[in-house]
Amino acid sequence: MKILVTGVGGQLGHDVCGVLAGRGIEHTGVDLADFDITDAQATRAYIVRNHPDAVIHCSAWTAVDKAEEELEKVRAVNAGGPRNIAAACREIDAKLLYISTDYVFPGTGERFYEPEDPTGPLGAYGATKLEGEQAVQELLEKYFIVRISWVFGKNGNNFVKTMLRLAETRRELNVVCDQIGSPTYTADLAPLLCDMVMTDKYGIYHATNEGVCSWAEFAREIFRLAGKDVTVQPVPTSAYPTRAVRPLNSRMSKDKLEKMGFSRLPDWQDALRRYLQELEGAERM
């Protein structure tokens, strides 16, 4: 098996390549310097020339608020990029695993979204990621679409690192309490993706760490585990306006993982504890 991983410079792509290397699986990690996914010709040329058996597509535009201001740019990356990669995969009969997001849903109610539930993104980021999903489904039969949420990992910026940075100068923080979802640790997700791409169990999946919380609850646990004396004041989304509308309900059901023979990820609190240990270990080096 020969695997191409896009977005190797990001949180998830970095960890996916790490898992593949640890398993002795032939792979190549690429980023913008290797080829531009928005360039159909360059994408085709690279993929056809390297002829992978599968592509794990982790690269994406993830600046949610900025997406509202630069719709055409974000559409080129999040919709055009997957289309270009899917077209190349079809040409060489390669599998494609496409990383998507909870933002494809409208975030209403309190129930857990199933993979087959109707979508309805609220903003440009979710809309373009959904267009990416649709392009993959239109062009391929051998695809996995994996929706994730609230991602944190060693190689990049994320909510956890932001909270730890703010804790250096703040003793009280207002954090949104009415957006509910599940954190996803890339070190836990990456092995699942590598397991999945080795199979022919194609389709749409949800994959996050187990359990749900609000951003305020997430922040409290970060400070508790890190031993930081910071008080978290819960505030509603209405008190913290942003350019992009966020879904209030990002609960996603992972039942399909078990039904298809894959393991669920550990609880998010356990994942956070291990992540903080990873960060602490990196600082010592």
Secondary structure as UniProt FT lines:
FT   STRAND          2..6
FT   TURN            8..9
FT   HELIX           11..22
FT   TURN            23..24
FT   STRAND          26..30
FT   TURN            32..34
FT   TURN            37..38
FT   HELIX           40..50
FT   STRAND          54..57
FT   HELIX           64..69
FT   HELIX           71..75
FT   HELIX           76..80
FT   HELIX           81..92
FT   STRAND          95..101
FT   HELIX           102..104
FT   TURN            115..116
FT   HELIX           124..139
FT   STRAND          143..148
FT   STRAND          151..152
FT   HELIX           159..166
FT   TURN            167..169
FT   STRAND          172..176
FT   STRAND          180..181
FT   STRAND          184..185
FT   HELIX           186..197
FT   STRAND          203..206
FT   STRAND          213..214
FT   HELIX           215..226
FT   STRAND          231..235
FT   HELIX           237..239
FT   HELIX           255..259
FT   TURN            260..261
FT   HELIX           268..284
//
